[in-house]
């Protein structure tokens, strides 16, 4: 069964990766892929903190920390090679973003997972279903870009979405603890600032 899934993945990633859209679309996909990176989300948390939106910043940062720890553990056990490192198909894969050259294991897609959990945490925090709509559109672009750029297989992207949703529930369950820790940090920071 796993061989059939792997063959399906390989054929689809080759098909998607070999599409030629031109330099402008290529750059749009590179931008889309990095929207799912931890770096812009970390910067967003810092900006929210500076704008006195500490509660939202703490919740989003908590999601990122949990994502980072759990994803690291998962990738230690599931050491799937990325398409551009797969001996069977690497000659057919064009790596379109030089930042992807040193990527670790493929499953799950970290960019898709991070984008999923962060957007859905925003939807939860603001209680706004329009954010879910934006998340779905964003996921299509981030997920497709990961395959187009040669970084992931379709099942990596699909698993990334489900992994992000699972982490969403963990993060929501831990919100009371997150807010307690955030209050302790605020108290310590402001007590130190007053002295």
Secondary structure in CASP SS format (residue, H / E / C, confidence):
PFRMAT SS
TARGET T0000
AUTHOR 0000-0000-0000
METHOD secondary structure of the structure
MODEL  1
X C 1.00
X H 1.00
X H 1.00
X H 1.00
X H 1.00
X H 1.00
X H 1.00
X H 1.00
X H 1.00
X H 1.00
X H 1.00
X H 1.00
X H 1.00
X H 1.00
X H 1.00
X H 1.00
X H 1.00
X C 1.00
X C 1.00
X C 1.00
X C 1.00
X C 1.00
X H 1.00
X H 1.00
X H 1.00
X H 1.00
X H 1.00
X H 1.00
X H 1.00
X H 1.00
X H 1.00
X H 1.00
X H 1.00
X H 1.00
X H 1.00
X C 1.00
X C 1.00
X H 1.00
X H 1.00
X H 1.00
X H 1.00
X H 1.00
X H 1.00
X H 1.00
X H 1.00
X H 1.00
X H 1.00
X H 1.00
X H 1.00
X H 1.00
X C 1.00
X C 1.00
X C 1.00
X H 1.00
X H 1.00
X H 1.00
X H 1.00
X H 1.00
X H 1.00
X H 1.00
X H 1.00
X H 1.00
X H 1.00
X H 1.00
X H 1.00
X H 1.00
X H 1.00
X H 1.00
X H 1.00
X H 1.00
X H 1.00
X H 1.00
X H 1.00
X H 1.00
X H 1.00
X H 1.00
X H 1.00
X C 1.00
X C 1.00
X C 1.00
X C 1.00
X C 1.00
X H 1.00
X H 1.00
X H 1.00
X C 1.00
X C 1.00
X C 1.00
X C 1.00
X H 1.00
X H 1.00
X H 1.00
X C 1.00
X C 1.00
X C 1.00
X C 1.00
X C 1.00
X H 1.00
X H 1.00
X H 1.00
X C 1.00
X C 1.00
X C 1.00
X C 1.00
X C 1.00
X C 1.00
X C 1.00
X C 1.00
X C 1.00
X H 1.00
X H 1.00
X H 1.00
X H 1.00
X H 1.00
X H 1.00
X H 1.00
X H 1.00
X H 1.00
X H 1.00
X H 1.00
X H 1.00
X H 1.00
X H 1.00
X H 1.00
X H 1.00
X H 1.00
X C 1.00
X C 1.00
X H 1.00
X H 1.00
X H 1.00
X H 1.00
X H 1.00
X H 1.00
X H 1.00
X H 1.00
X H 1.00
X H 1.00
X H 1.00
X H 1.00
X H 1.00
X H 1.00
X H 1.00
X H 1.00
X H 1.00
X H 1.00
X H 1.00
X H 1.00
X C 1.00
X C 1.00
X C 1.00
X C 1.00
X C 1.00
X H 1.00
X H 1.00
X H 1.00
X H 1.00
X H 1.00
X H 1.00
X H 1.00
X H 1.00
X H 1.00
X H 1.00
X H 1.00
X H 1.00
X H 1.00
X H 1.00
X H 1.00
X H 1.00
X H 1.00
X H 1.00
X H 1.00
X H 1.00
X C 1.00
X H 1.00
X H 1.00
X H 1.00
X H 1.00
X H 1.00
X H 1.00
X H 1.00
X H 1.00
X H 1.00
X H 1.00
X H 1.00
X H 1.00
X H 1.00
X H 1.00
X H 1.00
X H 1.00
X H 1.00
X H 1.00
X H 1.00
X H 1.00
X C 1.00
END
